[in-house]
C-alpha cells in the first residue's frame, strides 16, 4: 500500500486515525501495531512473517546482550552482537543480493549455478537497519533493551516510516513509544506536512518521472546534449521530490499519532560541496553509516590514507545498500571519490573565488552521478553522460523528441521544481506570516485553504494518472 493511493487516503488512513483517537491510551500502541501489520501485509502478505521474524530475533538478542556477562562465560555479549550482525546482514544478503552474487560468480567462473529468483521484500533495507541499530546501541550501552516485545514491534513496524524511511533510531523514539504528547496543533501540522509531501509526489515527482522514463528508454547513442540534460535534470528532480515527498508524508503521518520524527532532507540541491550534500540528502541513512560503519572503522583518526579508504568503504556500502546492481556501486564510489578529494584538500569548494561556482560543481557531480544511478547499465550511463557534454549534433529525430517532451506544461513544472527545491518558498511563507502576525486567524485560514487546494489537486491527479511509483520502495 502506498501513501499516494485511493485505498490509503480514503480508507486506511481515516480508519486507523479514527480508531486511534477514540481508543483508550492503553491500547493506542496496539491499534498502531495492528494497522501497521495490515499496511505491510497489503503488499507483502507472506513477507510480513519475515519482518516479524526480524523483530523477534533482534528483540531476543538485545535482551541477551543487555543481560549477558562482559566476559566469555554463559552469555558473552560480543558473541551475541556478532550473531545479531550476521543475522541481519545475512537476511539482507539472501533476499537482496543472492541472485546478484550468483549471477556475477557464474559470469566470472563461467559456471551455470542456478538458484530460484527471490523477490525483494518491500522496505527490507529500512527495517533491517533499524533493527540492527537497536541491538548495536544496546551493546554500546546507549539504550537499555526493551522488555516489552510490543514496543519493539511498534518501533520496527510503524507504518509511516516502515517501507521507505526515514531510518529511525530507537533512542530517538523510545520515550515517544511509551509516553507521547498529542495535541490539535500537532495534528494540524501533521496534515499540512502530509499534503506538502503528497503534492511533491503527485504534482512534481510523477511529472518528472514520466519524462525521465521516456528519455532513458531511448537509444542513448543517438540523443543529443539537450535531450541528455533534460533526462538527467528531470530524473534528479524526480528522485528528490519522490523521496523527500515520502519523508514529508511519513513525518506528517507520525505527527497525527503524536510522534516526532527527525528531518531526512535539508534542501540538498543548494549544497556547496559533496560533503555538504550528504549532510542534507537522506540524512538518516548517511547518519546511520557514519555512526555504525565510518566511526567504527576509525573515521578520520588514523591518517589521510586510512580516512580515504574508510570513505570509499562507506560509500561502496551506501551504493550497494540501494540495490544489487553495479550501477549503484559505481554511483556510491563516484560520490566517495569526490568526498575523498574534498577531504584531502585536492578539491576545496570553499576556496572557489567565483560566486556560485561551488554550487555548480556540486550539482554537476550530483546530477551526473544520478545518471549512473538511473541507467540500466553502466555503459548506458557513461554514454549519456558523454552526450551531456559533447552531444552537439542536431538531427530531425532529436528535434522532434525534444519538442514533443518539452511542452509548456513541463516548462512550468520545471520552474516550480527548481523553485521548490530551494528554501525560498519556506522563507517567503515565513516572512508573510510575520507580516500578518497580528492576524493569526487569517494566517491559519490561508494556510488551511492552500492545504485543501493542494489536496484537491492531488486527488484529481491521482484519479487521472496511471504513473505513480515510489522510487525508494525497491530499496
TAPEZI-V448362 format. One record per residue. N is the residue number from 1. PSI is psi in whole degrees, -180 to 180 (999 if undefined). Layout:
N;PSI / N;PSI
//
This chain:
1;132 / 2;153 / 3;-35 / 4;51 / 5;153 / 6;-38 / 7;-43 / 8;-48 / 9;-36 / 10;-6 / 11;-63 / 12;-56 / 13;-48 / 14;-37 / 15;-49 / 16;-38 / 17;-44 / 18;-48 / 19;-38 / 20;-44 / 21;-33 / 22;-8 / 23;149 / 24;157 / 25;-33 / 26;-28 / 27;9 / 28;-45 / 29;-37 / 30;-41 / 31;-46 / 32;-39 / 33;-48 / 34;-47 / 35;-30 / 36;-40 / 37;-39 / 38;-43 / 39;-47 / 40;-41 / 41;-20 / 42;-40 / 43;-19 / 44;68 / 45;-30 / 46;-42 / 47;-7 / 48;-29 / 49;-34 / 50;-43 / 51;-41 / 52;-37 / 53;-44 / 54;-44 / 55;-46 / 56;-45 / 57;-46 / 58;-34 / 59;-48 / 60;-44 / 61;-35 / 62;-40 / 63;-41 / 64;-41 / 65;-42 / 66;-30 / 67;-1 / 68;163 / 69;144 / 70;-26 / 71;176 / 72;78 / 73;-125 / 74;-39 / 75;74 / 76;122 / 77;-41 / 78;-40 / 79;-40 / 80;-36 / 81;-44 / 82;-41 / 83;-41 / 84;-48 / 85;-43 / 86;-43 / 87;-50 / 88;-47 / 89;-37 / 90;-40 / 91;-42 / 92;-43 / 93;-46 / 94;-48 / 95;-18 / 96;-31 / 97;-7 / 98;-45 / 99;-40 / 100;-45 / 101;-46 / 102;-42 / 103;-44 / 104;-36 / 105;-42 / 106;-40 / 107;-42 / 108;-44 / 109;0 / 110;47 / 111;175 / 112;45 / 113;134 / 114;133 / 115;155 / 116;145 / 117;124 / 118;122 / 119;136 / 120;122 / 121;135 / 122;132 / 123;12 / 124;-36 / 125;-35 / 126;-53 / 127;-25 / 128;-42 / 129;-36 / 130;-46 / 131;-42 / 132;-39 / 133;-35 / 134;-50 / 135;-35 / 136;-41 / 137;-36 / 138;-42 / 139;-41 / 140;-16 / 141;8 / 142;-20 / 143;157 / 144;149 / 145;136 / 146;124 / 147;-24 / 148;111 / 149;-27 / 150;-32 / 151;-41 / 152;-38 / 153;-42 / 154;-42 / 155;-43 / 156;-39 / 157;-4 / 158;114 / 159;-31 / 160;-35 / 161;15 / 162;-45 / 163;-7 / 164;28 / 165;-170 / 166;155 / 167;119 / 168;131 / 169;144 / 170;-36 / 171;-26 / 172;-20 / 173;-4 / 174;-51 / 175;-33 / 176;-32 / 177;-39 / 178;-28 / 179;104 / 180;159 / 181;127 / 182;123 / 183;161 / 184;-35 / 185;-41 / 186;-37 / 187;-46 / 188;-44 / 189;-37 / 190;-41 / 191;-46 / 192;-45 / 193;-39 / 194;-45 / 195;-36 / 196;-46 / 197;-41 / 198;-38 / 199;-42 / 200;-43 / 201;-55 / 202;-41 / 203;-26 / 204;-60 / 205;-44 / 206;-39 / 207;-48 / 208;-38 / 209;-40 / 210;-39 / 211;-47 / 212;-41 / 213;-40 / 214;-44 / 215;-42 / 216;-15 / 217;-11 / 218;165 / 219;104 / 220;-21 / 221;-19 / 222;-3 / 223;163 / 224;-176 / 225;-38 / 226;-46 / 227;-40 / 228;-46 / 229;-36 / 230;-43 / 231;-43 / 232;-45 / 233;-43 / 234;-36 / 235;-41 / 236;-40 / 237;-38 / 238;-50 / 239;-33 / 240;-52 / 241;-29 / 242;-51 / 243;-42 / 244;-32 / 245;-43 / 246;-43 / 247;-41 / 248;-44 / 249;-41 / 250;-45 / 251;-41 / 252;-44 / 253;-41 / 254;-39 / 255;-33 / 256;-27 / 257;16 / 258;2 / 259;147 / 260;113 / 261;151 / 262;156 / 263;149 / 264;-14 / 265;145 / 266;64 / 267;63 / 268;-26 / 269;1 / 270;6 / 271;151 / 272;16 / 273;163 / 274;-36 / 275;-45 / 276;-33 / 277;-44 / 278;-10 / 279;-13 / 280;-21 / 281;130 / 282;59 / 283;-37 / 284;-35 / 285;-47 / 286;-37 / 287;-37 / 288;-49 / 289;-34 / 290;-47 / 291;-35 / 292;-2 / 293;-56 / 294;-52 / 295;-45 / 296;-30 / 297;-12 / 298;-12 / 299;-130 / 300;25 / 301;-1 / 302;32 / 303;167 / 304;-46 / 305;-47 / 306;-37 / 307;-44 / 308;-44 / 309;-44 / 310;-41 / 311;-43 / 312;-37 / 313;-46 / 314;-43 / 315;-23 / 316;-46 / 317;-37 / 318;-42 / 319;-50 / 320;-24 / 321;-34 / 322;-20 / 323;163 / 324;69 / 325;147 / 326;-27 / 327;-38 / 328;-37 / 329;-47 / 330;-42 / 331;-44 / 332;-47 / 333;-37 / 334;-49 / 335;-42 / 336;-37 / 337;-46 / 338;-35 / 339;-38 / 340;-43 / 341;-38 / 342;-38 / 343;-42 / 344;-4 / 345;7 / 346;-40 / 347;124 / 348;85 / 349;-32 / 350;-15 / 351;2 / 352;130 / 353;-25 / 354;124 / 355;133 / 356;-9 / 357;-36 / 358;-39 / 359;-37 / 360;-44 / 361;-46 / 362;-45 / 363;-39 / 364;-45 / 365;-47 / 366;-46 / 367;-44 / 368;-34 / 369;-39 / 370;-25 / 371;-45 / 372;-43 / 373;-41 / 374;-27 / 375;151 / 376;-33 / 377;161 / 378;-39 / 379;-45 / 380;-43 / 381;-44 / 382;-40 / 383;-43 / 384;-40 / 385;-41 / 386;-43 / 387;-28 / 388;-21 / 389;-23 / 390;8 / 391;63 / 392;-7 / 393;147 / 394;135 / 395;163 / 396;-38 / 397;-46 / 398;-34 / 399;-42 / 400;-44 / 401;-48 / 402;-45 / 403;-32 / 404;-40 / 405;-43 / 406;73 / 407;162 / 408;-38 / 409;-44 / 410;-38 / 411;-45 / 412;-45 / 413;-37 / 414;-45 / 415;-42 / 416;-42 / 417;-44 / 418;-43 / 419;-45 / 420;-17 / 421;3 / 422;168 / 423;-2 / 424;-48 / 425;-42 / 426;-42 / 427;-43 / 428;-40 / 429;-38 / 430;-41 / 431;-40 / 432;-41 / 433;-36 / 434;-39 / 435;-29 / 436;19 / 437;-17 / 438;-9 / 439;68 / 440;-31 / 441;-41 / 442;-41 / 443;-46 / 444;-42 / 445;-41 / 446;-42 / 447;-44 / 448;-34 / 449;-45 / 450;-42 / 451;-45 / 452;-42 / 453;-44 / 454;-42 / 455;-42 / 456;-43 / 457;-40 / 458;-42 / 459;-42 / 460;-41 / 461;-39 / 462;-37 / 463;-19 / 464;-11 / 465;135 / 466;-20 / 467;109 / 468;51 / 469;161 / 470;119 / 471;-45 / 472;-3 / 473;-30 / 474;2 / 475;999
//
